[in-house]
């Protein structure tokens, strides 16, 4: 503190103005340095944002292609389901025409409802060898 007082007392107006100029230059350098540092940081952040935007766009495209694949798979599964239902009806019709009675149709309907082998056998009079394939194909 004594140094500063002695410095100002020797030439008060000149030294005070010189001190103010040095302080101003110091703060100017600090402000310019902070601005430059902030500028560099913003450039880095802009690069990272660009990379993230590209990654998000890539993910969106991947999700869209996955959605298309899944919708195609759903269509295929619906086609298979329709075909299986038609085959099921055809098997029932053929079984009824071959046996001359509706025991197999009744067994298929009971298997679809979730009845057991014993329940189907007692209701239809079919053997367990005839009921097992029905349960395997139609059972729940």
Secondary structure, DSSP 8 states (H G I E B T S, - for coil): -HHHHHHHHHSHHHHHHHHHHHHHHHHHHHHHHHHHHHHHHHHHHHHHHHHHHHHHHHHHHHHHHHHHHHHHHHHHHHHHHHHHHHHHHHHHHHHHHHHSSSHHHHHHHHHHHT--HHHHHHHH---HHHHHHHHHHH--
